[in-house]
Amino acid sequence: MARAIDFRRIPFVRKADQWLAGLSLRSRIAGTMLALVAVAGIVLAAWAVLADERLKRNVTYDLLSEELTHYEQRMRIDRGAEPLRSARLSIYRSSDFAELPRRIATLRPGEMHRVRSAGRVLDVLVRDGDFGRLYITYDVTTHARQELIAVLIIALGVVGIVAMAGWAAFGISRRLVEPINTLADRLTAIDPVQRHVRIGAEFAGNELEPIARSIDSYMERLDGFVEREQSFTSTASHELRTPLAVIRGAVELLEAQMADRPSTASALARIQRAVREMTEFTDALLMLSREEHAATRAEAACEVQQLLVRVVDDLRSVTAGKKISIHVDMQHPVRVPAPESMVAMLIGNIVRNALQHGTADEVRCVMKDRELIVSNAGALPHADLPQAAARHFTTHPGGHGMGLYLVRRICERYRWGIRLENDAEGVRATVGF
C-alpha cells in the first residue's frame, strides 16, 4: 500500500509552518486569501499569454505554409517563377543561400522558428519539397512589441488585482476575527469577584456559541469550587475561633488566680502565645482564601518593627539553644497597609524556616529602610532557589513545604517583593515592603 506523503517533512514547508505560527489569526487569514488570489491571478495570466501565443503561432504557421504551397504550384507551371519578396514576407530558395542570414540558413526543416536578425523579429518556416529547400520569413517585429506591451498590461493588472485583493482580504479578515476579539474583550471584562457570570446567551446564533457555552460550563464548575472553598474556610474559621476564645478566656482566668506561682504563670504565658499565634494564623488563612479585591479593602495598617520584636520574642521561648538577633536600622517606623495577622505570619514563617534549616545556632534579622532581611548559616543549592517558595517544596524529610509558600502568597497579595539568595555567610531572605 502506498504511503501518504508527509509534506511537513519538507524543510521549506516546515519553515513556512513555523513562520505562519508566529502570525496573528487575522494575518494568517488575510495572507491565505491574498496568496490564493495571487496564485490564481498569476496562473490565469500565464495561461492567457501562453494560449494567445500558441494561437498566433498556429495562425502564422498556416499562413506561411499556404504561401509556400502557392509558390510551389507557381513553380510547377513556371520553373523560373521569382519568389515573393515584400516588406514583411519573403521566400528564399536553396539557390538563394548566399542571401540568407546565417542564423536562418542553419534552421531545420519542418518547424517554424522565431529568430532575431538585423534588429528585426522574424518567424521562419523551412520546408523540403520537389524544388529543393524553401525558406519563408515573416516580419513580426511590430507584433512582438505589441505582445510585450500586452504582457506588461496583464502583469500590471495582476498586481492591481492582488493589491485590491489584499485590501479586501484584510477587511474581510477583520470582520471574521471580530467575534473572537469580542469574546476576548468580554472575558477580560469579567470581574473575578463576580460569581454566576454567563456569556453564552450573548453569542447565541454566532459561530463562537459552542466556545461560549463551554466557557460557561467551565465557569459554572469554577463557581462551585470557589463557593465550596469559601464555605469551608468560613465554617472552619468560625469553628476554630470559638474554642480559641474559650481557651483564651480560661487562660486569662487562670493567670489571675495563679499570679503568685511563677512556674505556672510561665506555662500559661506559653499557652497564651500559642492561642494568639493560632488566632492570627486562622485570620490570615481566611483572608488569603478570599478574593484579592475583597480582602484588601478597608484593611488597617501596622508597624513592621513592633511585630518583628513580638514574633521573635515568641519564637525565642520555643527555640531553646538557638539565638535570634535583631538589628533595626531606620529613621522612621515602617507602616504597611496589611492586618497584623498577615505580617505576623510572614515574619514568623521566614524566621521559623531559618531556624529549622540553619546549620548554626543563630538567625539574624535586620530591618533597614523598608526591607526585612533574615539570614542563617545554612546552604541552599542554586537549583532549588527558584522553587524554594513553591507549594509542598521542602528539603527535609517529613516537611510540608508550606512556610515559604504562605510567605510568597502574602507577598503576592500585597505586592511586596521577596527574594532568596545565597551569600558568603549563608542563605538570605529579603522582603521589600
N, C-alpha and C positions, 0 to 999 in steps of 0.2 A: 504494500500500500504506500502510495506516495505521501511523503510528509509535507505538511504545510510550511511555507516559507515564513520565518520569523523576521520581518523587516526591521524589528527593533535591534537586531544584532548588527545591522549595517551601521558603521561609525557615523556617517552623515545623518542618518535617521535618528540615531541615539542623541547626537549633539543637538539636532533640531528639537527633539522632545525636551531636552534639558533647558533649551532656550525658551521654549513655549511655556514651560512650567514656571519660569520666573516672571511671566507677564500676568497682568490682571485679566479677569474673565472678560471684561469689556474689550480689552486689546486683542485677546485671542479670538473672540467672535468677529470683531471688525477685521482683523488680519486674515482670518479664514475666508470671509466673504470677499475681501479685496483680492486675495490670491486666486480664488475661483474665477472671479470676473477677469482678472489679468490673464490667467492661463487660457480661459475661453476666448478672450479677445485676440490674443496672440495666435492661437490655433486657427481661429476663423479668418483672421487677416492673412496668415500664411497660406491657408487653403485657397482663399480667393485669389491671391497673387499667383500661386502655382497653377491653379485652374485656368486663369486668364492667359498665363504664359503658354501653357500646353495648347490651349485653343488657338492662339495666334500662330504657334509653330505648325500646327496641323493645317491651318488655312494657308500659311506661306508655303508649306511643303506641297500641297495640292496645286497651288498656283504655279510654282516653279516646275513641278513635274509636268503639268499641262503645257507649259511653254516649250519645254524640251521635246515633248511628243509632237507638238505642232511643227517645230523646226525639223525634226526627223522626217515628217511627212513631206515638207518642202524639199528636203534633200533627195527624197526618192523620186521626186518629179524633176528636180534640177540639182545635179550634183555640185554645181558651182554656186548655189544659193548662199548669200552672205548671212552670217549670223546676226542676230538682233543686237544692236548697240544703242542704248538710250542713257538718260541721266541717272536712272535708278536701276535699270535692268540690263544685264549684258550676258551674252552667250559666247563661250570660247570653245574651240575645237582643240584636239590634241596637236594639230599643226600650229596652233597659236600659242604653243607652250612658252615661247620667249616673251610674250606679252603678259603672261600670268605672273602675279606676285608669288614669291617663293612659298609663302605660307599656304596659298591656295593650291598650288601645283602639287603639294605633297599630301593633300587630303584623300581619304579613302572613298571609293565609290559606294553608292547605295545609301548614304546617310546625308542628312543636312547638318551643316556646321555653321557656327557663328564665329567669325573672325574679325579682327581689327586690322585695317590696312590703310595707311596714308591718312590717318585721322578719321576714318570712316568705319562704321559698323556694318558688316555685310553678312547676310545669310547666303550660304553657298550650298548648292546641290550638285553632286557629281554622279554621273551615270555612264556605264559602259553599254554601247549599243552596236548596231550594224555598221555605223560610220565612225567607230572608234570612241574614245572617251570624250564626253562633253561636260563642260562646266557652265553653270548659270549662277550669276551673282545678283543679289537684290539688296539695294542700299536701304538699311533700316535705321540709319543714324537718328533721324527725327523721331521714329517710333521708340528707339531706345531711351532717348531723352524724356519722352512723354511717359514711358514706363517708370523711369526713375522718379519723375515728379509724382506719378500716381502712388508709387511705393511710399514716398515721403508723406504724402497726404494721408495715406492709410495709417502709417506709423503715428503721425500726429493725432489722427482720430482715435487710435487705440490708447495713446497717452491721455487724451482728453476724457475718454470713456472711463479709464482707470481712475483718473483724478475725481471725476464725478461719482464713480462707484465708491471710492474711498470716503468722500464726504457723506454719501448716503449710508455707507456701512457703519461709520462712527455714530451717525444719528440713530440708525436702527439699533445698534448695539446698546446705545444709551437707554433707549426705550425698553430693550429686552432686560437689561440689568437693573432698571429702576425698581421693579418689585423686590429684588434681592436687597438693594440699598434701603428700601423702605422697611423691610423686615429687620435688617441690621439696626437701623435707627430706632425701631420700635423696641427691640431687645435692649439697646443701650439706655433707653429712657426709663426702663423698669427700675423702680426703687427697690433695692434689696430688702428694705424694711417691710415693704408691702407683701401681703400674702394673698393667695387666691386670685392672682392676676392671670387672665387667659387672653390669648390673642388670636385664636383660631377663627372666631367669627369675623374678625377684621379682614381676613384673607379668603372668605368664602367665595367659591367660584374662580379663584385665582390658581395659577399653576403651582403656587407655593402653599396651597392649602394643606396638602399632606405633611409638609415640613412643619407648618404652624401647628397642626394638630399633634404632631409628635412632640414638639416643644411643650405644648400644653400638658401632654401626658407626663413628660419629664418634670415639669414644674409642679404638677399635682403630687407626684411622688415626693419631690423635694419639700413641698409644704408639709406633707405628712411627717417626714423625717424631722423637720425643724420643730413642728408642734410637739412631737413626742419628746424630743430632746429638751425643749423648753419646759414642758410639763414635768419631766423627770427632774430637771435641775431645780425648778421651783419647789417641787414637793420634797426633794432631798434636802434642800437648804432649810425649808421650814421645819422638817422633822429633826434636823441636826441642831437648829438654833434652840429649840425647846429644851432638850436635855442639857445643852451647854449653859443655858441661862439658869437651869436648876443647879447645875454643878457650881457655877459662879456664885449663886446666892448662898449655897451651902458652905462654900469655902470662906466667903466673907463672914458668915456667922461663926464658923469655927475659928477664924482669925481673931474675932472679937472675944471669943470665950477663952482662947488659949494664948493670949498675948504674952503671958508670963512664962511660956515654955519655948525657949529659943529653938530647940531641935524640932519641935512640931511646927513652929512658925516657918522654919526654912522649908519643910516639906510642903506646907500649904502654899508658900510662895511659888514653888515649882509647879504645883497644880494650877495655880492662878495663871502663870505664864503659859502653860500648855493650853489652858482654856482660851486665853486670848489669841494664841497662835492659831488654834483650830477655828476660832470665830473669824479671824482675818482670812484664813485660808478658804473658808466656806464663802465669805463675801466675795473674795477675788475670783473664785471659780464661777460664781453666779454672774458676775459682771463679764467675765470672758465668754460665757455662753450666750450672752445677749448680742443683738445686732450692734455694730460699731456705733451707728448714729445714736441709738437709744442709750448706749452705755456711757458715752462721753458727754451726754447732755447734762448740764447743771451739776457738775461734779466739783467738790471743794478742793482747794489747793492744800498742800502740806509741805513742810520743810524737810529736805532730804537728810541733812546732817543730824537732826534730832532723832529721826527714825534709825539712822545708821548707828548712833550710840545705843539706842534702846535695843535694837536687834542684836548687836554684838554682845551687849550685856546678857541678854537672854541665852545666847549661844555659849558664852563662857561658862555658864552654870552647868551645861550638859556636855562639855568637851574637856573633861579633866585631863591634865597633862599637856594640853595644846595651848599655845599662846596666840592671841589675836591682837594685833597692834592697830591703832587708828591714828592717822595723821590728817588734819584738816588744814588746808592752805587756801583760804578765800577771804575776800574783803567783805562780802555781803552774803547773807543767807540765800540759799538756793531753794526757791519755791517752784513746785511743779503742779500743773492742773490735773491732779490724779488723787484718788482716795488713798488714805494711809494704808489700807489693806493691800492695795496693789503694790505700792512702793515697798512696803514691808516684806511682801512675798518675794519681790525681785531681789532685794538686798539679802534676805535670808537664804534664798536658793543659791545665789552666787557664792556667798561666804561658806555655806554648808558644803557646797560642791568642792570649794578649795580645801576645806578641812579634810574631806573624805579622800581626795585624790592626791593630796600633797605628800611628798616623801619626807619632809621635815616637820618639826613641831611648831611652826609659826606661819601665820597668814597675815599679810599686810593689806590694810585698807587705807587708801589715800583719797581724800576728797579735795580736788583742786579745780577752781573755777566752776564749771558746770559738768565736770566729769568725775565719775566714781571708778577708781582703779583698784581691783582686788587681784593679788598675786600670791603665788606659793612657789615652793621649790620643786614642784613636780615637773613632769615632762609629758607632752602630748605629741604623738607623731604628726608630722606636717600633713600627711594624707588624711588624718582624722579631723583636722581643724575645720574644713568646710561643713562637715556633718556632725560636729560636736553638739550643736543645738537642735539636731533633728529628733523627732519623736522616737522614743524607745532606744536611742543610741546610748550605749554605755560601754565602758572599758573594764568594768568589774563584773565578775560572775554574780548573778543574783540581783544585779541592779535593775532599776525600772527605766532609767533614761528619761525621767520627766522633769528634773530640776531645771536644766538649761533650756529645755523645750518651753516650759512655762515662762522663763525669763524672756525668751525670744517672742513668745506670743504677746506678753505685756509690752515689750518694746515696739512691736508692730502696731499694737492698738493705739499707743500714744505717740507714734512716730519718733521714738528715741533711737539712737544709734547704739549698736553693740558690736564688739569685735573681740575675737580671741586670737592670741598670738603668743609665740614662743620668744623669750628674750634670754639674755645671758644668765638670769637668775632663776628662770622657771617659766611657768605659764601665767599669762596676764590677761584678765578680762576687763574691758573698758566699756562703760555705759555712759553715753553722752546725752544729758537731759536737755 
